[in-house]
C-alpha cells in the first residue's frame, strides 16, 4: 500500500510495494506546513470533552472523567461490573462519585488527556503529530487518549524512523495478534500510514493506477454497506493479463461502473488467470489465448458453477473483456478466435420474486411486533421498507430532511437511488410522515447542531455524519425475528432479507390492479422487465378478472362459470392455456385442445367461440366491414356470398348488443 525507496517489491496480504515509487523529498516540508500549532508540541493535551479524543462526562454525577461503556468512566464501569451489573439508573444514583479514593472535583487524570512524544525520533514525531491531527479533523470515530499513548509506546519500541519504513502487511503482523479487522493502537497506526501515503503521493488515478491494489476511496468510491474498499490485481499472476485488467477496470470505472460491479469484473478475470496457470496449458501471453483455450475454460466453469447465476456472469464478463481489448486496440495480438458466442452462454434460469407469504407478512407487520425493536431507528427503517419498497442501503442513507410536499400538501419521501444514481420520490401517508418527524426530533436531541442523515450510527459517530450500516440493521432484524418468534406455515423460524419487502410490495401492487407503469415509477425501475417479474405472481388477479368478465358466445348468450364449482380450477387452467395457444383477434376459443375445429376460420359462426367486452371495438369494426360486403354482394347478385356473411352479421349484432349492454351497466370494468 505504501511505497518506499528501500528494497524490492513485497507482496503481502493487503498491499504490494512498488520499488519505483520513491518517497518524495518534500514529505517533511509537507508535514511541517500541514501540522497546526496545537498538534506541534512534544506533549499534546486534549480537552476531556473533545468529540474524538474525549467525550461526555461519566454518567455518575460529580465524576469528571470521560464516559465510555454504559456512559461510565473506566473506574465506575469496573465498580458496576464488580457489583454484579445492577440496574444502571439505580447504580448511577447511589454510587460514590469518587474513583479509587480520588475526591470529588479532581481533574481528569493525566493519562486520559495528554500524549507525550518526546521519546520519538524527530521525523517520526512529526508524522504522529500529523496522524493525531488528521484523526481529530476527520471525526470518523472516537479514539481514546490511552489508545494513542499505547500507539506511541509501540513506536518507541520499534527501530524505525518513519511509519513508511514498513508496509501495511508488516504493521499488521509485527506486534499483537493479527486479526481481519484491527482496532486499538494498530488500527491507529495503519490509519496514519494511509494518511501519510495520501500526503506524500496524492490521490486519484495518477497515484492508484501503478499499484497492484487499488484503494477505491481514493478514486471517489466510498467503502461501506458491503461495497469493496479495494481491487486486488495482485491476485492475477500473469503481468500481461494484470495490465490489461487494469486498463479495462479503469475504463469501466470512468464510465460510471460501481465498486461492487467492478469487483465482479475483476473476480471473473482472476478466476480466468488461475485457470491459465494450470498444467498442461501453456499460455505465456495474450496471443496464446485462442478458441481451444476458451473451450477448455468453458468446460471448467461448467464443472464448478453449472446451474448457478455466477456461471453466466463469468462467461459474459470475460467476453466483455475480450471485446474491450479489441475495441480499444489495447493488445493487437489477441487472436480472432478468442471469441465467445451466444451458444456458449448457459441457459438463464428465471427466478420467481421473493415476496413474503401472507402468513409471514401478517406477523411482521403486526404493530405489537414492530414495537419490539430495541432501537426506534430500526423500527422506522422497517416500516419504510415495508411501505415504500426502498432498498435497505437507500433507506438507511436517507437525508435528515427527506420529506417534501406537492402543491396539495401531500407528503413524499425523497431518497437517492444508489443503484440508478439518481434522486427519486415515493408517496407516503400521514402516519409515516409523523413517525419520520419523531425520528428527526430524536436526532436533534442527540446532535443539537443537526446531522445530515436521518439514521445516524449510534457508535463512533461524533458528528452524526455516518448512517447505520446495512449489516448492523440486518443483525438487528435477525434478533427481532427471533424475539417475535416469527414462523412460517410449517412452524419453522423465518429468516428474511430486507429486500424481500421490496418484492412483496411490488407483487402486492400488481395484485391490487395498480398499472405496471405506476409500479415501475413507485419502485424507480428503469424498465418494465423487473415489474413484469413481480407480475408473474399475479395469477390470482388474472383469474379474478376472468371470473368477473362478462363472457358471451356466438349467439350473444352469457357464458357462466361458478368460481366455487368443482370444475372451476380445471376450467381456469383450460382458459389460461387457450389464451396462450388459441387466442383469436377478437376473442378466445372455448374448444378443448384435444378436439379438432370443424369451423376452420369461421369463428363467428362457431358455437364454442367466446368473447368479452375488451373486443367490442373490433366487433363493431368487423360488423361495418361485413355490412359493406353484403351490400356489394347483393348488387352483384352473389347470393351465396350474401348468405354466408348474413349469418356472421347477425351473430355480430347479437354479440355487440350483449356486450354493449354490459358495458353500459359497468359490468366489464374489471376486465379492462
C-alpha positions in Angstrom: 0.0 0.0 0.0 2.8 2.4 0.9 5.8 3.0 -1.4 9.4 3.4 -0.3 12.8 3.6 -1.9 14.3 0.6 0.0 14.3 -3.0 -1.2 12.3 -4.9 -3.8 8.7 -5.1 -4.3 7.0 -7.0 -1.5 3.7 -8.8 -1.8 1.5 -9.0 1.3 -2.0 -10.0 2.1 -3.1 -6.4 1.8 -0.7 -4.5 -0.4 2.2 -4.7 -2.8 5.0 -2.2 -2.5 6.3 -0.7 -5.7 10.0 -0.1 -5.8 9.9 2.6 -8.4 7.6 4.8 -6.2 10.2 6.6 -4.1 9.2 8.6 -1.1 9.2 12.3 -2.2 11.8 14.5 -0.7 9.2 17.1 0.0 7.3 15.0 2.5 8.9 16.7 5.5 8.1 20.1 4.1 4.5 19.0 3.5 4.2 17.8 7.1 5.7 21.0 8.5 3.2 23.0 6.5 0.3 20.8 7.4 0.7 20.3 11.2 -1.1 23.1 13.2 0.2 24.7 16.3 -2.0 22.8 18.7 -0.6 19.5 17.5 3.1 20.6 17.0 4.3 20.2 20.6 6.2 17.3 22.2 3.2 16.9 24.7 -0.3 17.2 23.2 -3.0 17.9 25.7 -6.7 17.2 24.7 -9.9 18.6 26.1 -11.7 15.9 28.0 -14.8 16.8 26.1 -13.2 16.6 22.7 -15.6 14.7 20.4 -12.8 12.4 19.2 -10.2 12.1 21.9 -12.5 12.8 24.8 -16.3 12.5 25.2 -19.2 13.3 27.6 -18.5 13.1 31.3 -19.2 9.9 33.3 -22.9 9.4 34.0 -22.2 9.4 37.7 -23.0 12.9 39.0 -19.8 14.6 40.2 -17.4 12.5 38.2 -15.5 14.5 35.6 -13.8 11.6 33.8 -14.7 10.6 30.3 -17.6 8.2 30.0 -17.2 5.1 27.8 -19.1 1.8 28.2 -22.7 2.3 29.5 -21.8 6.0 29.8 -19.5 5.3 32.7 -15.8 6.1 33.1 -13.4 3.2 33.3 -13.3 3.3 37.2 -17.1 3.4 37.7 -17.6 0.8 34.9 -15.3 -1.5 36.8 -17.2 -0.9 40.0 -20.5 -1.5 38.3 -19.3 -4.9 37.0 -17.8 -5.9 40.4 -21.2 -5.2 41.9 -22.9 -7.7 39.6 -24.1 -5.2 36.9 -27.1 -3.8 38.8 -29.7 -1.6 37.1 -27.8 1.3 35.6 -30.2 4.0 36.8 -30.0 2.8 40.4 -26.2 2.4 40.2 -25.7 6.0 38.9 -28.0 7.4 41.6 -26.4 5.6 44.5 -22.7 5.2 43.8 -19.9 7.3 45.2 -18.6 9.7 42.5 -15.0 9.1 43.7 -12.9 6.6 41.8 -10.1 4.8 43.6 -10.1 7.2 46.5 -9.9 10.4 44.4 -12.1 13.2 45.8 -15.0 14.9 44.0 -13.8 17.7 41.7 -10.4 16.1 40.9 -9.2 16.9 37.4 -9.3 14.2 34.7 -6.1 12.0 35.1 -3.2 13.0 33.0 -3.1 9.6 31.2 -6.7 10.3 29.9 -5.9 13.8 28.5 -2.4 14.0 27.2 0.1 12.2 24.9 3.8 12.5 25.2 6.0 12.3 22.1 9.4 13.2 23.4 10.9 9.7 23.1 10.2 9.5 19.3 12.7 10.5 16.6 12.1 14.0 15.1 10.7 12.7 11.8 8.6 10.1 13.4 7.3 12.6 16.0 6.2 14.9 13.2 4.3 12.0 11.5 2.5 11.1 14.7 1.5 14.8 15.2 0.1 14.8 11.7 -1.7 11.5 12.4 -3.4 12.7 15.5 -4.4 16.0 13.8 -6.0 14.1 10.9 -7.9 11.8 13.3 -9.3 14.8 15.1 -10.2 16.6 11.8 -11.9 13.5 10.2 -14.0 12.8 13.3 -14.7 9.3 11.9 -14.7 7.6 15.3 -13.7 8.2 18.9 -10.2 7.4 19.8 -9.3 7.4 23.5 -6.1 9.2 24.6 -4.8 6.0 26.3 -5.1 4.3 22.9 -3.0 7.0 21.3 -0.5 6.7 24.1 -0.2 2.9 23.6 0.5 3.6 19.9 3.3 5.9 20.9 4.8 3.3 23.2 4.7 0.7 20.4 6.6 3.1 18.1 9.2 3.8 20.9 10.0 0.0 21.0 10.5 -0.4 17.2 13.8 0.6 15.5 12.2 2.8 12.7 12.5 6.5 11.9 9.3 6.7 9.8 6.0 4.9 9.5 6.8 4.5 5.8 9.7 2.1 6.7 7.2 -0.7 6.9 4.3 -1.7 4.6 0.8 -2.3 5.9 1.1 -6.0 5.9 4.1 -5.8 8.2 2.4 -3.4 10.6 -0.5 -5.9 10.9 1.8 -8.8 11.8 4.7 -7.3 13.7 3.0 -6.9 17.1 -0.1 -8.2 18.8 -2.2 -10.9 17.2 -3.2 -10.4 13.6 -7.0 -10.1 13.1 -9.1 -9.4 10.0 -10.3 -6.0 11.4 -7.8 -4.2 13.6 -8.8 -1.9 16.4 -6.8 0.0 19.0 -3.2 1.1 18.6 -2.5 -1.0 15.5 -5.6 0.4 13.7 -4.5 3.9 14.6 -1.1 3.2 13.1 -2.5 1.9 9.9 -4.8 4.9 9.7 -1.7 7.1 10.0 0.1 5.1 7.3 -2.8 5.8 4.9 -2.8 9.5 5.7 0.9 9.8 5.2 0.7 8.0 1.8 -2.1 10.4 0.7 0.0 13.4 1.7 3.2 12.0 0.0 1.7 10.7 -3.2 -1.7 12.3 -3.5 -5.0 10.7 -4.6 -6.6 9.9 -7.9 -5.6 7.8 -10.9 -2.0 9.1 -11.0 -1.4 7.6 -7.6 -3.6 4.5 -7.8 -3.1 3.1 -11.3 0.5 1.9 -10.8 -0.5 0.0 -7.6 -1.5 -3.7 -7.7 -4.1 -2.9 -5.0 -6.4 0.0 -5.8 -7.9 1.8 -2.8 -11.3 2.8 -4.2 -12.0 5.6 -1.8 -9.1 7.4 -3.4 -11.0 7.1 -6.7 -14.2 8.5 -5.4 -15.9 5.2 -4.4 -16.5 5.3 -0.6 -16.5 1.9 1.1 -19.2 0.6 3.4 -22.5 -1.3 3.2 -20.9 -4.2 1.5 -19.1 -2.2 -1.2 -15.5 -3.4 -1.6 -12.8 -1.0 -0.4 -10.1 -2.3 -2.7 -9.5 -4.1 -6.0 -6.8 -6.7 -5.8 -4.9 -7.0 -9.1 -2.1 -8.7 -7.2 -4.1 -11.9 -7.4 -3.5 -12.1 -11.1 -0.2 -13.8 -11.6 0.3 -13.0 -15.3 1.8 -9.5 -15.8 0.3 -9.2 -19.3 -3.2 -10.1 -18.0 -2.9 -7.9 -14.9 -2.0 -4.8 -17.0 -4.9 -5.4 -19.4 -7.2 -5.9 -16.4 -6.2 -2.6 -15.0 -6.9 -0.8 -18.3 -10.3 -2.4 -18.5 -11.3 -1.6 -14.9 -10.0 2.0 -15.2 -12.1 2.5 -18.3 -15.2 0.8 -16.7 -14.9 2.8 -13.5 -14.5 6.1 -15.5 -17.8 5.3 -17.3 -19.7 5.1 -14.1 -19.4 1.4 -13.1 -19.9 0.9 -9.3 -17.4 -0.6 -7.0 -19.3 -3.8 -6.4 -19.7 -4.4 -10.2 -16.0 -3.6 -10.7 -15.1 -6.2 -8.1 -17.2 -8.8 -10.0 -15.4 -7.9 -13.3 -12.0 -8.4 -11.6 -13.2 -11.6 -10.0 -14.0 -13.1 -13.4 -10.6 -12.2 -14.7 -8.9 -13.5 -11.6 -10.6 -16.9 -12.0 -9.6 -17.0 -15.6 -6.0 -16.2 -14.6 -5.9 -19.1 -12.1 -7.2 -21.4 -14.8 -4.4 -20.3 -17.2 -1.8 -21.3 -14.6 -2.8 -24.9 -14.6 -0.9 -27.6 -16.5 -0.9 -28.7 -19.2 -1.9 -25.3 -20.6 1.0 -23.3 -21.9 -0.3 -19.7 -22.0 2.6 -17.3 -21.8 1.0 -14.2 -23.5 -2.3 -13.0 -24.8 -1.6 -14.4 -28.3 -1.9 -17.9 -26.8 -5.5 -17.4 -25.8 -7.4 -19.0 -28.7 -10.7 -20.7 -29.1 -9.3 -24.0 -27.9 -8.3 -22.4 -24.5 -11.7 -20.8 -24.2 -13.5 -24.1 -24.8 -11.4 -25.7 -22.0 -12.3 -22.8 -19.8 -16.0 -23.1 -20.5 -15.9 -26.8 -19.5 -14.0 -25.9 -16.3 -16.6 -23.2 -15.5 -19.5 -25.6 -16.1 -18.0 -28.2 -13.9 -17.7 -25.7 -11.0 -20.6 -23.3 -11.5 -23.3 -25.1 -13.5 -26.7 -24.1 -12.6 -25.6 -21.0 -10.6 -26.1 -17.4 -11.7 -22.3 -16.8 -11.4 -21.8 -19.2 -14.3 -23.4 -17.0 -16.9 -21.9 -13.9 -15.3 -18.3 -15.2 -15.6 -18.8 -16.0 -19.3 -20.4 -12.7 -20.1 -17.7 -10.6 -18.2 -14.8 -12.5 -19.9 -16.4 -11.8 -23.3 -16.8 -8.1 -22.4 -13.1 -8.0 -21.5 -12.1 -9.5 -24.9 -14.4 -7.1 -26.8 -12.9 -4.1 -24.9 -9.4 -5.3 -25.8 -10.3 -5.4 -29.4 -12.4 -2.3 -29.5 -9.7 -0.1 -27.9 -6.8 -1.8 -29.5 -5.1 -2.4 -26.2 -3.3 -5.5 -27.5 -3.4 -6.4 -31.2 -2.1 -9.9 -30.5 -5.4 -11.2 -29.3 -6.4 -14.0 -31.7 -9.5 -13.6 -33.7 -10.7 -17.0 -32.5 -10.7 -15.7 -28.9 -14.4 -15.1 -29.0 -17.4 -16.4 -27.0 -20.6 -16.9 -28.9 -24.3 -16.7 -27.8 -24.5 -20.5 -27.6 -21.5 -20.5 -25.1 -23.7 -18.9 -22.5 -25.5 -21.2 -20.1 -29.3 -21.0 -20.3 -30.6 -18.4 -17.9 -33.0 -19.6 -15.2 -35.6 -17.0 -14.3 -36.3 -17.0 -10.6 -39.6 -16.0 -9.1 -39.8 -12.8 -7.0 -39.0 -13.5 -3.3 -42.2 -12.0 -2.0 -43.1 -12.9 1.6 -46.1 -15.2 2.2 -49.2 -13.6 3.6 -48.8 -15.7 6.7 -45.4 -14.1 7.4 -46.4 -10.6 6.4 -49.2 -10.6 8.9 -46.8 -11.4 11.7 -44.0 -8.9 10.8 -46.4 -6.0 10.2 -48.3 -6.5 13.4 -47.9 -3.2 15.4 -47.2 -5.0 18.6 -44.3 -6.8 17.0 -42.8 -3.7 15.3 -42.7 -2.0 18.7 -40.4 -4.7 20.0 -37.3 -3.4 18.2 -34.7 -2.3 20.7 -33.9 0.8 18.7 -36.6 3.2 17.3 -34.3 3.8 14.2 -34.6 0.1 13.3 -38.4 0.1 13.8 -38.8 3.1 11.5 -36.4 1.7 8.9 -38.5 -1.5 8.8 -41.8 0.5 8.4 -40.2 2.5 5.5 -39.0 -0.8 3.8 -42.5 -2.3 4.1 -44.5 0.7 2.9 -42.1 2.3 0.4 -40.2 -0.7 -1.0 -36.8 1.0 -0.8 -33.5 -0.9 -0.9 -32.1 -1.2 2.6 -29.0 0.9 1.8 -31.1 3.7 0.3 -33.4 3.7 3.4 -30.5 3.8 5.9 -28.9 6.7 4.0 -32.0 8.9 3.9 -31.2 12.6 4.4 -32.3 14.2 7.6 -34.7 16.5 5.6 -36.2 13.8 3.4 -39.8 14.8 3.2 -41.2 17.2 0.5 -44.8 18.2 -0.3 -46.6 18.7 -3.6 -48.9 21.6 -4.4 -51.7 19.9 -2.5 -49.6 19.4 0.6 -49.3 15.6 0.1 -46.1 14.2 1.6 -43.4 12.4 -0.4 -40.3 10.6 0.7 -37.2 11.8 -1.2 -34.3 9.4 -1.4 -31.2 8.8 -3.5 -31.5 5.6 -5.6 -27.8 4.5 -5.4 -28.3 1.7 -8.0 -29.7 4.1 -10.6 -27.6 7.0 -9.3 -30.5 9.5 -9.1 -32.9 11.0 -6.7 -36.4 9.6 -6.5 -39.7 10.2 -4.8 -42.3 7.9 -3.3 -45.6 9.0 -1.8 -46.1 8.3 1.9 -49.1 8.6 4.3 -49.5 11.0 7.2 -48.7 8.3 9.8 -45.3 7.6 8.3 -44.6 11.4 8.0 -45.4 11.7 11.7 -43.0 8.8 12.6 -40.2 10.4 10.5 -40.8 13.7 12.4 -40.4 11.8 15.7 -37.1 10.4 14.4 -35.9 13.9 13.4 -36.6 15.1 16.9 -34.6 12.2 18.4 -31.7 13.0 16.1 -31.7 16.7 17.1 -31.8 15.8 20.8 -28.6 13.8 20.2 -27.0 16.2 17.8 -28.2 19.7 18.7 -26.3 21.2 15.8 -28.0 18.8 13.4 -27.0 15.7 11.5 -27.0 15.2 7.7 -28.7 11.7 7.9 -32.0 10.5 9.4 -30.5 7.4 10.8 -27.0 8.2 12.3 -24.9 5.4 13.6 -25.2 5.0 17.4 -21.5 4.5 18.0 -18.2 6.0 16.7 -20.1 8.8 15.1 -19.2 12.1 16.8 -20.9 14.5 14.4 -23.7 12.2 13.1 -22.4 12.0 9.5 -22.2 8.3 9.3 -25.5 6.4 8.8 -26.4 3.0 10.3 -24.7 0.3 8.2 -26.8 -2.3 6.4 -25.1 -5.2 8.2 -25.9 -3.6 11.5 -29.6 -3.4 10.5 -29.6 -6.9 9.2 -28.3 -8.1 12.6 -31.0 -6.2 14.4 -33.6 -7.6 12.0 -32.5 -11.2 12.8 -32.6 -10.5 16.6 -36.1 -9.0 16.2 -37.4 -12.0 14.2 -36.2 -14.4 17.0 -37.7 -12.1 19.7 -41.1 -12.0 17.9 -40.9 -15.8 17.2 -42.0 -15.2 13.5 -42.7 -18.6 11.9 -43.8 -19.9 8.5 -46.8 -22.1 7.7 -44.8 -25.2 8.7 -44.0 -23.7 12.1 -40.3 -23.1 11.3 -38.5 -19.9 12.3 -38.5 -17.3 9.5 -35.3 -15.8 8.0 -35.9 -12.9 5.7 -33.8 -10.3 3.9 -34.8 -6.6 3.8 -35.0 -6.8 0.0 -37.9 -9.2 0.3 -40.1 -6.3 1.4 -39.4 -4.6 -1.9 -40.5 -7.8 -3.8 -43.6 -8.1 -1.6 -44.7 -4.5 -2.2 -44.2 -4.9 -6.0 -46.2 -8.1 -6.0 -49.0 -6.7 -3.8 -49.4 -3.6 -6.0 -49.7 -5.7 -9.1 -52.3 -7.9 -7.4 -54.2 -4.8 -6.4 -54.5 -3.9 -10.2 -52.1 -1.0 -10.0 -50.8 -0.4 -13.6 -47.3 -1.7 -14.2 -46.2 1.8 -15.2 -47.2 3.1 -11.8 -45.4 0.3 -10.1 -42.3 1.0 -12.1 -42.4 4.6 -11.1 -43.0 3.9 -7.4 -40.1 1.4 -7.2 -38.0 3.6 -9.5 -37.1 0.9 -12.1 -35.6 1.8 -15.4 -37.6 -0.8 -17.4 -40.7 -2.8 -17.2 -38.8 -6.1 -17.1 -38.5 -6.1 -13.3 -42.1 -5.0 -12.9 -43.2 -7.9 -15.1 -41.1 -10.1 -12.8 -43.3 -9.1 -9.9 -46.4 -9.7 -12.1 -45.5 -13.4 -12.5 -47.1 -14.0 -9.1 -50.4 -12.3 -10.0 -52.2 -15.4 -11.4 -54.9 -15.0 -8.8 -55.6 -11.5 -10.1 -55.8 -12.7 -13.7 -58.3 -15.4 -12.6 -60.4 -12.8 -10.7 -60.6 -10.7 -13.8 -61.6 -13.7 -15.9 -64.3 -14.7 -13.5 -65.7 -11.2 -13.3 -65.6 -10.5 -17.0 -68.9 -11.0 -18.9 -68.4 -13.7 -21.5 -70.8 -14.3 -24.4 -70.9 -16.9 -27.1 -71.6 -16.6 -30.8 -75.3 -16.2 -30.1 -74.8 -13.4 -27.6 -75.7 -15.7 -24.7 -73.8 -15.2 -21.4 -71.3 -18.0 -20.6 -71.2 -18.5 -16.8 -68.8 -20.4 -14.6 -69.3 -21.0 -10.9 -66.0 -19.9 -9.3 -66.7 -22.3 -6.4 -67.8 -25.1 -8.6 -66.0 -28.4 -8.8 -64.7 -27.7 -12.4 -63.6 -24.1 -11.6 -59.9 -24.8 -11.4 -59.9 -27.2 -14.4 -61.9 -24.6 -16.5 -59.5 -21.9 -15.4 -56.5 -24.0 -16.4 -58.1 -24.7 -19.8 -58.8 -21.0 -20.3 -55.3 -19.9 -19.5 -53.9 -22.5 -21.9 -56.4 -21.4 -24.6 -55.4 -17.7 -24.2 -51.8 -18.7 -24.7 -52.3 -21.1 -27.7 -55.7 -20.4 -29.3 -56.0 -16.6 -28.9 -58.1 -15.0 -31.7 -58.0 -11.4 -32.7 -61.5 -10.8 -31.3 -61.9 -13.4 -28.5 -60.8 -16.9 -27.4 -61.6 -20.4 -28.5 -63.5 -22.4 -25.9 -62.9 -25.7 -27.6 -60.8 -28.3 -25.6 -57.4 -28.6 -27.2 -57.8 -32.3 -27.8 -60.6 -31.7 -30.3 -60.4 -30.7 -33.9 -62.1 -27.4 -35.0 -64.8 -28.1 -37.8 -65.3 -24.4 -38.4 -61.8 -23.5 -39.7 -61.5 -19.7 -39.5 -65.3 -19.0 -39.4 -65.2 -18.4 -35.7 -68.2 -16.1 -35.7 -70.3 -19.0 -36.7 -68.7 -21.4 -34.2 -70.7 -22.4 -31.1 -67.6 -22.6 -28.9 -66.4 -19.1 -29.7 -66.2 -16.9 -26.6 -65.6 -13.2 -26.4 -65.6 -10.3 -23.9 -66.2 -6.6 -23.8 -62.5 -5.9 -24.4 -63.0 -6.9 -28.0 -66.1 -4.7 -28.5 -64.4 -2.1 -30.8 -63.1 -4.9 -33.1 -66.6 -6.4 -33.3 -68.1 -3.1 -34.3 -65.5 -2.5 -36.9 -65.9 -6.1 -38.2 -69.7 -5.6 -38.4 -69.3 -2.5 -40.6 -67.0 -4.4 -42.9 -69.4 -7.3 -43.2 -72.3 -5.0 -44.0 -70.3 -3.5 -46.8 -69.5 -6.9 -48.2 -73.2 -7.9 -48.1 -74.2 -4.7 -49.8 -71.7 -5.2 -52.6 -72.6 -8.9 -53.0 -76.3 -8.1 -53.3 -75.5 -5.5 -56.0 -73.6 -8.2 -57.9 -76.2 -10.9 -57.4 -73.8 -13.1 -55.4 -76.5 -14.9 -53.4 -74.1 -17.4 -51.7 -71.8 -14.7 -50.5 -74.8 -12.8 -49.1 -76.0 -15.9 -47.2 -72.6 -16.7 -45.7 -72.0 -13.2 -44.4 -75.5 -12.5 -43.2 -75.1 -15.2 -40.6 -71.8 -13.5 -39.5 -73.5 -10.1 -39.4 -76.4 -11.5 -37.3 -74.0 -13.1 -34.8 -72.0 -9.9 -34.6 -75.2 -7.9 -33.9 -76.0 -10.3 -31.0 -72.5 -10.1 -29.6 -72.4 -6.3 -29.9 -75.8 -5.8 -28.2 -74.9 -8.2 -25.4 -71.5 -6.7 -24.7 -72.7 -3.1 -25.1 -75.4 -3.7 -22.5 -72.8 -5.0 -20.2 -70.5 -2.0 -20.9 -73.3 0.4 -20.2 -74.0 -1.2 -16.8 -70.3 -1.2 -15.9 -70.1 -4.9 -15.6 -66.9 -5.2 -17.6 -65.0 -2.6 -15.7 -62.9 -5.3 -14.0 -61.9 -6.8 -17.4 -60.4 -3.6 -18.8 
